[in-house]
Amino acid sequence: MKINKLTYLSLFAVLTISLSGNAQSKDKFTAKKGKLSENDLKRWSHLDLEKDSVPGMSVDKAYKELLKNKKGVKVIVGIVDSGVDIEHEDLKTTAWTNKKEIPGNGVDDDKNGYIDDVHGWNFLGNITKEHLEYERILNNKALVDDATFNEAKAQNDKKMDEARGAKPQVEQVMNMTTKADEILVKFLGKPTYTLDDLKGISSTDKDVLQSKAIMQQMFGYGMSIPDLKKEIKKEYDGFTTVLDGSNLTTNYRTALGDNPEDIKDKKYGDSNVMGPDKQEILHGTHVAGIIAQIRNNDKGGDGIADNVEILTVRAVPDGDEYDKDIALGIRYAVDNGAKVINGSFGKSFSPHKQWVFDALKYAESKDVLFVHAAGNDAKDIDVENNFPNDSADKKTEFVDNVITVGALNFEYGDKMVADFSNYGKLNVDVFAPGVKIYASTPNNSYQFLQGTSMASPNVAGVAALIRSYYPNLTAKQVKHILMESGTAISNDVVVGGDSKDVRPFATLSKSGKIVNAYNALIMAEKLSKTSKIPTKSKKKK
């Protein structure tokens, strides 16, 4: 799983993102002038590009003008992720409950193979940390052919080169941040402080002013300072393990007791969908919140969909997910009634990709839409591997129920594509908001996070809206509605954060569009009356 929180380059440079745009636009839209208000930034993905000048999905407009007096049906959304805090104040009422299971009696009441699976299933047990897939391949050459093994070795060599250069830089950032934090804690006389506290500092002390400037930049990452310091330390420790080789030695999976190379070995894991440590389910809780936070309750952010239940499948650790867990997790969500499944995870190697391919085919056969994050490596996935996907050769789709999502920045114009987002004219379908997305995090907290991991649930939320208000439409129809009804963008945009790499936005995805809930619901209304949509060839064009 690749969670785009921090990178050593952005930390070392202490970069910030401008909130004002000056790009020349070919479209009718204009860039937002000046800064977004704090409230608008917290819900920018719900705003309207034409009205608000930010590339949101027109969710508020859809509720106000299209859904005000309508009532939808309940839709179950599967969250295949790190786990979800189902006790969170803004999520507990939307947690899916298996009514066929008696909680805590130690019996598989519904005889589905999972004991006490009241709110979902935990395929990881007490595991939180895992290897990256290329590391597992290096530990077990028998998993792959020689060519793939050599690719994995090349990946490890590249990681070692990166670690040699990055570790000293991250150490410098870590020391700089720690020192600045200590100075400000002493100056302010409080152990923790806010951005507003920093803005209120007036001093002639050079150390204080320098520390203020440093930590103001650090607040730009959307995390509290304690969490930010943990992430920097985690980055540092990660480089250390690569350099000393310990990233290849630990076997985390033994604690689970299954054989990860045997898809028929299904009796493992437990019913604790929050796992052993709530802090380790930040990612999944945030993803769930983007979709399902209660709207207009004055708590945190607003969810995209207003009538959903979140079915939690804990299958994505800190590291790369196992193909077996993903394949079984998708099947579990399908079998328990999910009509939309969100997959905010991905990796470059997939030794048992066929297991996942078969699970996606199974989901298609049961009319379930799978929404997948495109990935955060700023790469062209028409050329480079990114799993899971819906095309074994990157050209021809073997299912038509998968939609792959790239990430947008909140600044309309040439910086509109998130600098980390993967792209691909054939293998990315649409783009959606993925930078500074505000949603629930464990223990009744809320944070800004970024990544295609956040863009994907924004689209899954719109998909759930369509399936709630127009339940006669199929998963395939919903996929094509999301693609066809989006807002077309003609601008040239910066790709991968490289100011020298400027391309037409339309070349970065199959649709060339950003998802628009308002337009999607209008199209869904029309199509629901005929339940027909122009058929799409499975051949990528």
C-alpha positions as CSV (number, residue, x, y, z in Angstrom):
1,M,0.0,0.0,0.0
2,K,1.4,3.4,-1.0
3,I,0.1,6.2,1.2
4,N,1.2,9.5,0.0
5,K,1.9,11.4,3.2
6,L,5.5,12.5,3.0
7,T,8.6,12.1,0.8
8,Y,12.1,12.9,1.7
9,L,12.4,15.3,-1.2
10,S,9.4,17.3,-0.2
11,L,10.5,17.3,3.4
12,F,14.0,18.4,2.6
13,A,12.8,21.2,0.4
14,V,10.0,22.1,2.8
15,L,7.7,22.8,-0.1
16,T,4.3,24.4,0.0
17,I,1.5,24.4,-2.5
18,S,0.2,27.8,-3.7
19,L,-3.5,28.4,-3.3
20,S,-3.7,30.9,-6.2
21,G,-3.4,30.0,-9.9
22,N,-2.3,32.0,-12.9
23,A,-2.3,29.4,-15.6
24,Q,-3.7,30.3,-18.9
25,S,-6.9,28.3,-19.4
26,K,-8.4,26.9,-22.6
27,D,-11.6,26.1,-20.7
28,K,-14.4,28.4,-19.6
29,F,-13.4,28.0,-16.0
30,T,-11.3,30.5,-14.1
31,A,-8.8,29.8,-11.3
32,K,-9.6,30.7,-7.7
33,K,-8.1,34.0,-6.8
34,G,-6.7,34.2,-3.3
35,K,-6.8,31.6,-0.6
36,L,-9.6,29.2,0.0
37,S,-11.3,29.7,3.4
38,E,-10.5,27.0,6.0
39,N,-14.1,25.7,5.7
40,D,-14.0,25.6,1.9
41,L,-10.6,23.8,2.0
42,K,-12.1,21.1,4.3
43,R,-14.8,20.3,1.8
44,W,-13.4,21.5,-1.5
45,S,-14.1,18.1,-3.2
46,H,-17.8,18.9,-2.7
47,L,-17.6,22.3,-4.4
48,D,-18.4,23.2,-8.1
49,L,-15.7,24.2,-10.6
50,E,-17.8,26.7,-12.4
51,K,-19.3,28.3,-9.3
52,D,-16.4,28.0,-6.8
53,S,-13.4,27.9,-9.2
54,V,-11.9,24.8,-7.6
55,P,-12.0,21.4,-9.4
56,G,-14.5,19.7,-7.0
57,M,-17.2,17.2,-7.9
58,S,-20.3,19.4,-7.6
59,V,-21.6,17.3,-4.7
60,D,-23.2,20.2,-2.8
61,K,-24.9,21.3,-6.0
62,A,-26.2,17.8,-6.6
63,Y,-27.8,17.6,-3.1
64,K,-29.3,21.0,-3.4
65,E,-30.7,20.8,-6.9
66,L,-31.2,17.1,-7.6
67,L,-31.6,15.1,-4.4
68,K,-33.4,17.5,-2.0
69,N,-36.8,15.7,-2.0
70,K,-35.6,12.2,-3.1
71,K,-35.1,9.1,-1.0
72,G,-32.6,6.5,-1.9
73,V,-32.0,2.9,-0.9
74,K,-29.3,1.8,1.4
75,V,-26.1,0.8,-0.4
76,I,-23.3,-1.3,1.2
77,V,-19.8,-0.1,0.4
78,G,-16.9,-2.4,1.0
79,I,-13.7,-0.8,2.3
80,V,-10.7,-3.0,1.6
81,D,-8.1,-1.3,3.6
82,S,-6.1,-1.1,6.8
83,G,-9.2,-1.3,9.0
84,V,-11.8,1.3,10.0
85,D,-12.6,2.9,13.4
86,I,-16.2,1.8,13.5
87,E,-16.5,3.5,16.9
88,H,-15.8,6.9,15.5
89,E,-18.4,9.5,16.2
90,D,-18.9,10.2,12.5
91,L,-18.9,6.6,11.3
92,K,-20.4,4.4,14.0
93,T,-24.0,4.8,12.7
94,T,-22.9,3.8,9.2
95,A,-21.0,0.6,10.1
96,W,-22.4,-2.4,8.3
97,T,-23.8,-5.1,10.7
98,N,-24.2,-8.7,9.7
99,K,-27.7,-9.4,11.1
100,K,-27.2,-13.1,10.5
101,E,-24.4,-13.3,13.0
102,I,-24.7,-13.3,16.8
103,P,-21.9,-11.1,18.3
104,G,-19.3,-12.8,20.4
105,N,-20.7,-16.3,20.7
106,G,-17.7,-17.9,18.9
107,V,-20.0,-19.5,16.4
108,D,-20.2,-19.1,12.6
109,D,-24.0,-18.5,12.8
110,D,-24.4,-17.7,9.1
111,K,-22.1,-20.5,8.0
112,N,-20.0,-18.3,5.7
113,G,-16.7,-19.5,7.1
114,Y,-16.1,-16.4,9.2
115,I,-16.8,-16.6,13.0
116,D,-18.5,-13.5,14.6
117,D,-18.0,-11.4,11.5
118,V,-20.5,-8.8,12.7
119,H,-18.9,-5.7,11.0
120,G,-16.6,-7.4,8.4
121,W,-13.5,-9.4,8.5
122,N,-9.8,-8.9,9.5
123,F,-7.6,-10.9,7.2
124,L,-4.5,-9.6,8.9
125,G,-5.1,-10.6,12.5
126,N,-2.7,-8.6,14.7
127,I,-0.3,-7.8,11.8
128,T,0.2,-4.1,11.1
129,K,3.6,-4.0,9.4
130,E,4.5,-6.0,6.2
131,H,7.2,-6.3,3.6
132,L,6.9,-4.6,0.2
133,E,6.2,-7.2,-2.5
134,Y,9.6,-7.0,-4.1
135,E,11.1,-7.8,-0.8
136,R,9.0,-10.9,-0.4
137,I,10.0,-12.0,-3.9
138,L,13.7,-11.6,-3.0
139,N,13.1,-13.8,0.0
140,N,11.3,-16.5,-2.1
141,K,12.5,-16.7,-5.7
142,A,10.1,-19.6,-6.4
143,L,7.2,-17.1,-6.4
144,V,8.1,-15.7,-9.8
145,D,10.0,-16.2,-13.0
146,D,13.6,-15.1,-13.5
147,A,12.7,-11.9,-15.3
148,T,10.4,-10.8,-12.4
149,F,13.0,-11.8,-9.8
150,N,15.6,-9.6,-11.6
151,E,13.1,-6.7,-11.7
152,A,12.6,-7.1,-7.9
153,K,16.4,-7.1,-7.4
154,A,16.8,-4.0,-9.5
155,Q,14.0,-2.4,-7.4
156,N,15.9,-3.2,-4.2
157,D,19.2,-1.9,-5.6
158,K,17.4,1.3,-6.6
159,K,15.9,1.6,-3.1
160,M,19.3,1.2,-1.5
161,D,20.7,4.0,-3.7
162,E,17.8,6.2,-2.8
163,A,18.3,5.4,0.9
164,R,22.0,6.3,0.8
165,G,21.2,9.7,-0.5
166,A,18.0,10.4,1.4
167,K,18.8,9.2,4.9
168,P,21.1,12.1,5.8
169,Q,18.6,14.6,4.4
170,V,15.7,13.1,6.4
171,E,17.9,13.1,9.5
172,Q,18.6,16.8,8.9
173,V,14.9,17.5,8.6
174,M,14.2,15.4,11.7
175,N,16.7,17.3,13.7
176,M,15.6,20.7,12.4
177,T,11.9,19.9,13.1
178,T,12.7,18.7,16.6
179,K,14.7,21.7,17.5
180,A,12.1,24.2,16.1
181,D,9.4,22.4,18.0
182,E,11.3,22.5,21.2
183,I,11.9,26.3,20.8
184,L,8.2,27.0,20.1
185,V,6.9,24.8,22.9
186,K,9.1,26.7,25.3
187,F,8.2,30.1,23.8
188,L,4.5,29.4,23.8
189,G,4.5,27.7,27.2
190,K,2.3,24.8,25.9
191,P,3.2,21.2,24.9
192,T,1.2,21.3,21.7
193,Y,0.2,24.3,19.5
194,T,-1.9,25.1,16.5
195,L,-1.2,27.0,13.2
196,D,-3.2,29.9,14.7
197,D,-0.8,29.9,17.7
198,L,2.1,30.3,15.3
199,K,0.5,33.1,13.3
200,G,0.0,35.0,16.6
201,I,3.7,34.9,17.5
202,S,5.3,38.3,17.6
203,S,9.0,38.3,18.5
204,T,12.4,39.7,17.6
205,D,14.2,36.5,18.6
206,K,15.7,35.1,15.4
207,D,15.5,31.5,16.6
208,V,11.8,31.9,17.4
209,L,11.1,33.5,14.1
210,Q,13.0,30.8,12.2
211,S,11.3,28.1,14.1
212,K,7.9,29.7,13.4
213,A,8.6,29.7,9.7
214,I,9.7,26.1,9.7
215,M,6.7,24.8,11.6
216,Q,4.3,26.8,9.6
217,Q,5.5,25.0,6.5
218,M,5.2,21.7,8.4
219,F,1.6,22.4,9.2
220,G,1.1,22.5,5.4
221,Y,1.2,18.7,5.4
222,G,-2.2,18.6,7.1
223,M,-1.0,16.6,10.2
224,S,-0.5,17.6,13.8
225,I,3.1,18.2,14.7
226,P,3.4,15.1,16.9
227,D,2.0,13.0,14.0
228,L,4.3,14.7,11.5
229,K,7.4,14.0,13.7
230,K,6.3,10.3,13.8
231,E,6.1,10.2,10.0
232,I,9.5,11.7,9.6
233,K,11.0,9.2,12.1
234,K,9.2,6.4,10.2
235,E,10.7,7.6,7.0
236,Y,14.1,7.7,8.6
237,D,13.7,4.2,10.1
238,G,12.6,2.9,6.7
239,F,15.8,4.0,5.0
240,T,17.8,2.5,7.9
241,T,16.2,-0.9,7.4
242,V,16.8,-0.9,3.6
243,L,20.5,-0.1,4.2
244,D,21.1,-2.6,6.9
245,G,19.2,-5.4,5.0
246,S,16.7,-6.0,7.8
247,N,13.9,-5.1,5.4
248,L,14.4,-8.6,3.9
249,T,14.7,-10.7,7.0
250,T,11.6,-10.4,9.2
251,N,8.7,-12.8,8.5
252,Y,5.6,-11.0,9.7
253,R,3.2,-13.5,8.3
254,T,4.1,-16.3,10.6
255,A,2.0,-14.6,13.3
256,L,-1.1,-15.2,11.2
257,G,-0.6,-19.0,10.8
258,D,-1.9,-19.4,7.2
259,N,-0.1,-20.2,4.0
260,P,-0.2,-17.0,1.9
261,E,0.7,-19.1,-1.2
262,D,-2.5,-21.2,-0.9
263,I,-5.7,-19.5,-1.9
264,K,-7.7,-22.4,-0.6
265,D,-6.3,-21.9,3.0
266,K,-9.1,-19.5,4.1
267,K,-9.5,-20.1,7.8
268,Y,-7.4,-17.3,9.2
269,G,-7.8,-13.8,10.6
270,D,-10.5,-12.7,13.0
271,S,-13.5,-10.4,13.3
272,N,-11.7,-7.4,14.8
273,V,-11.9,-5.0,11.9
274,M,-10.1,-2.3,13.9
275,G,-7.0,-4.5,14.4
276,P,-4.8,-4.3,17.4
277,D,-4.0,-0.6,17.3
278,K,-6.3,2.2,16.3
279,Q,-3.5,4.4,15.2
280,E,-2.6,1.9,12.5
281,I,-6.1,2.2,10.9
282,L,-5.8,5.9,10.1
283,H,-5.8,5.3,6.4
284,G,-8.9,3.1,6.2
285,T,-10.8,5.3,8.7
286,H,-10.0,8.3,6.5
287,V,-11.1,6.5,3.3
288,A,-14.4,5.5,5.0
289,G,-15.0,9.0,6.2
290,I,-14.6,10.5,2.7
291,I,-17.5,8.2,1.6
292,A,-19.7,8.0,4.7
293,Q,-19.2,10.7,7.2
294,I,-22.6,12.0,8.3
295,R,-23.5,15.1,6.3
296,N,-24.3,18.4,7.9
297,N,-23.8,17.3,11.5
298,D,-21.2,19.9,12.3
299,K,-18.6,17.2,13.0
300,G,-15.5,17.0,10.9
301,G,-16.1,16.7,7.2
302,D,-19.1,15.6,5.2
303,G,-19.3,12.3,3.4
304,I,-20.1,12.1,-0.3
305,A,-22.9,9.5,0.1
306,D,-25.9,10.0,2.5
307,N,-27.4,6.5,2.6
308,V,-24.6,3.9,2.9
309,E,-23.3,1.2,5.2
310,I,-19.5,0.6,5.5
311,L,-18.5,-3.0,5.3
312,T,-14.9,-3.2,6.6
313,V,-12.4,-5.7,5.1
314,R,-9.0,-5.4,6.9
315,A,-6.5,-6.6,4.3
316,V,-4.0,-3.8,3.7
317,P,-1.0,-3.5,6.1
318,D,1.7,-0.9,6.4
319,G,3.6,-2.3,3.5
320,D,2.3,-4.2,0.5
321,E,-0.9,-6.3,0.7
322,Y,-0.8,-10.0,-0.1
323,D,-2.7,-11.0,-3.3
324,K,-4.5,-13.7,-1.3
325,D,-5.9,-11.3,1.2
326,I,-7.1,-8.9,-1.5
327,A,-8.7,-11.7,-3.5
328,L,-10.5,-13.2,-0.5
329,G,-11.4,-9.7,0.8
330,I,-13.1,-8.7,-2.5
331,R,-15.0,-11.9,-2.5
332,Y,-16.1,-11.5,1.1
333,A,-17.4,-8.0,0.4
334,V,-19.3,-9.2,-2.7
335,D,-20.8,-12.1,-0.8
336,N,-22.0,-9.9,2.0
337,G,-23.9,-7.5,-0.2
338,A,-21.5,-4.7,-1.2
339,K,-22.5,-2.9,-4.4
340,V,-19.4,-0.7,-4.5
341,I,-15.9,-1.7,-3.2
342,N,-13.2,0.8,-2.7
343,G,-9.5,-0.3,-3.1
344,S,-7.1,2.5,-2.0
345,F,-4.0,0.3,-2.3
346,G,-1.6,-0.9,-5.0
347,K,1.9,-2.3,-5.8
348,S,4.3,-2.9,-8.6
349,F,4.6,-6.7,-8.2
350,S,1.8,-9.2,-7.9
351,P,3.0,-12.8,-7.9
352,H,-0.6,-14.2,-7.6
353,K,-2.3,-11.5,-9.7
354,Q,-4.6,-14.2,-11.2
355,W,-6.3,-14.7,-7.9
356,V,-7.2,-11.0,-7.8
357,F,-8.2,-11.0,-11.5
358,D,-10.6,-13.9,-10.7
359,A,-12.0,-12.0,-7.7
360,L,-12.7,-9.0,-10.0
361,K,-14.4,-11.2,-12.5
362,Y,-16.5,-12.6,-9.6
363,A,-17.4,-9.1,-8.5
364,E,-18.4,-8.3,-12.1
365,S,-20.6,-11.4,-12.2
366,K,-22.4,-10.2,-9.1
367,D,-22.9,-6.6,-10.4
368,V,-20.3,-5.0,-8.0
369,L,-18.3,-1.9,-9.0
370,F,-14.6,-1.9,-7.9
371,V,-13.1,1.6,-7.5
372,H,-9.3,1.6,-7.4
373,A,-6.6,4.2,-6.7
374,A,-4.2,4.8,-9.6
375,G,-1.2,5.0,-7.3
376,N,1.2,7.7,-6.0
377,D,4.4,7.2,-8.0
378,A,3.9,9.9,-10.6
379,K,4.3,7.2,-13.3
380,D,2.6,6.2,-16.5
381,I,0.8,3.0,-15.7
382,D,0.2,2.4,-19.4
383,V,3.9,1.5,-19.4
384,E,4.8,0.5,-15.8
385,N,3.1,-2.1,-13.6
386,N,0.5,-1.1,-11.1
387,F,-1.6,-3.9,-9.4
388,P,-4.4,-4.7,-9.2
389,N,-5.7,-3.7,-12.6
390,D,-8.3,-4.8,-15.1
391,S,-6.0,-5.6,-18.0
392,A,-3.3,-8.3,-18.1
393,D,-1.6,-6.7,-21.0
394,K,-2.4,-3.0,-20.2
395,K,-4.4,-2.8,-23.4
396,T,-7.4,-5.1,-23.3
397,E,-9.8,-5.1,-20.3
398,F,-11.0,-8.5,-19.0
399,V,-13.8,-6.9,-16.9
400,D,-15.9,-3.8,-17.2
401,N,-16.6,-3.1,-13.5
402,V,-13.3,-1.5,-12.5
403,I,-12.7,2.2,-12.5
404,T,-9.2,3.5,-11.8
405,V,-8.8,7.0,-10.4
406,G,-6.0,9.6,-10.5
407,A,-5.7,12.5,-8.0
408,L,-6.4,16.2,-8.4
409,N,-5.0,19.2,-6.5
410,F,-7.5,21.9,-5.3
411,E,-5.8,24.5,-7.5
412,Y,-7.5,24.8,-10.9
413,G,-5.0,25.5,-13.7
414,D,-1.7,24.0,-14.7
415,K,-1.1,22.6,-11.2
416,M,-4.4,20.8,-11.1
417,V,-3.0,17.3,-11.3
418,A,-1.5,16.1,-8.0
419,D,2.3,16.0,-8.4
420,F,2.3,12.4,-7.1
421,S,-0.5,11.0,-9.1
422,N,-0.1,8.1,-11.6
423,Y,-1.6,8.6,-15.0
424,G,-2.3,6.7,-18.2
425,K,-4.4,7.3,-21.3
426,L,-5.4,3.7,-21.3
427,N,-5.3,2.5,-17.7
428,V,-6.5,5.5,-15.6
429,D,-10.2,6.2,-16.2
430,V,-10.9,9.5,-14.5
431,F,-9.5,12.0,-12.0
432,A,-11.0,13.2,-8.7
433,P,-9.9,15.3,-5.7
434,G,-7.0,13.8,-3.8
435,V,-4.9,16.6,-2.2
436,K,-5.7,18.0,1.2
437,I,-8.9,15.9,1.8
438,Y,-10.4,16.4,5.2
439,A,-12.0,13.3,6.8
440,S,-12.2,11.1,9.9
441,T,-9.2,9.6,11.6
442,P,-9.1,7.3,14.6
443,N,-10.4,8.3,18.1
444,N,-12.9,10.9,16.9
445,S,-10.3,13.0,15.2
446,Y,-10.1,14.5,11.7
447,Q,-7.2,15.2,9.4
448,F,-6.1,16.4,5.9
449,L,-4.5,13.6,4.0
450,Q,-3.6,13.2,0.3
451,G,-3.1,10.5,-2.3
452,T,-5.0,8.7,-5.0
453,S,-6.1,6.8,-1.9
454,M,-8.3,9.8,-1.2
455,A,-9.4,10.3,-4.8
456,S,-10.7,6.8,-5.1
457,P,-13.2,7.0,-2.2
458,N,-14.4,10.3,-3.6
459,V,-15.4,8.5,-6.7
460,A,-16.7,5.5,-4.7
461,G,-18.9,7.9,-2.9
462,V,-20.4,9.3,-6.1
463,A,-20.9,5.7,-7.3
464,A,-22.8,4.9,-4.1
465,L,-25.0,7.9,-4.6
466,I,-25.9,6.7,-8.1
467,R,-26.6,3.2,-6.9
468,S,-28.7,4.5,-4.0
469,Y,-30.9,6.8,-6.0
470,Y,-31.0,4.7,-9.2
471,P,-30.7,1.1,-8.1
472,N,-31.8,-0.4,-11.4
473,L,-28.6,0.7,-13.0
474,T,-25.8,-1.9,-13.2
475,A,-22.2,-1.6,-12.0
476,K,-21.0,-1.3,-15.6
477,Q,-23.5,1.4,-16.3
478,V,-22.4,3.3,-13.2
479,K,-18.8,3.1,-14.3
480,H,-19.5,4.6,-17.7
481,I,-21.8,7.2,-16.3
482,L,-18.9,8.4,-14.0
483,M,-16.6,8.5,-17.1
484,E,-18.9,10.0,-19.6
485,S,-20.6,12.6,-17.4
486,G,-17.4,14.1,-16.0
487,T,-16.2,17.6,-16.6
488,A,-13.9,17.7,-19.6
489,I,-10.7,19.7,-19.2
490,S,-8.7,21.1,-22.1
491,N,-5.9,22.7,-20.1
492,D,-2.3,21.8,-20.3
493,V,-1.1,20.6,-16.9
494,V,2.1,19.9,-15.1
495,V,2.7,16.1,-14.8
496,G,4.6,14.5,-11.9
497,G,5.4,17.9,-10.4
498,D,8.0,18.5,-13.1
499,S,7.4,22.0,-14.5
500,K,9.2,20.9,-17.7
501,D,6.7,18.1,-18.3
502,V,3.5,19.8,-19.5
503,R,0.8,17.9,-21.3
504,P,-2.9,18.2,-22.2
505,F,-5.0,17.0,-19.2
506,A,-7.1,14.9,-21.7
507,T,-4.1,12.7,-22.4
508,L,-3.7,11.6,-18.8
509,S,-6.8,9.4,-18.5
510,K,-9.1,7.4,-20.8
511,S,-12.0,9.9,-20.3
512,G,-10.0,13.1,-20.0
513,K,-12.5,14.2,-17.4
514,I,-12.9,14.8,-13.7
515,V,-15.8,13.2,-11.9
516,N,-18.9,15.4,-11.4
517,A,-21.7,14.1,-9.2
518,Y,-24.2,16.6,-10.5
519,N,-23.7,15.6,-14.1
520,A,-23.5,11.9,-13.2
521,L,-26.9,12.0,-11.4
522,I,-28.5,13.8,-14.3
523,M,-27.2,11.1,-16.7
524,A,-28.3,8.4,-14.3
525,E,-31.8,9.8,-14.2
526,K,-32.1,9.6,-17.9
527,L,-30.6,6.2,-18.2
528,S,-32.6,4.7,-15.4
529,K,-35.8,5.3,-17.4
530,T,-34.5,3.1,-20.2
531,S,-31.9,1.2,-18.3
532,K,-29.7,1.4,-21.3
533,I,-26.3,2.9,-22.0
534,P,-24.2,2.7,-25.1
535,T,-22.1,-0.4,-24.9
536,K,-18.4,0.0,-24.5
537,S,-15.8,-2.2,-26.1
538,K,-13.5,-3.9,-23.7
539,K,-10.7,-3.0,-26.1
540,K,-8.8,0.0,-24.6
541,K,-8.5,2.7,-27.3
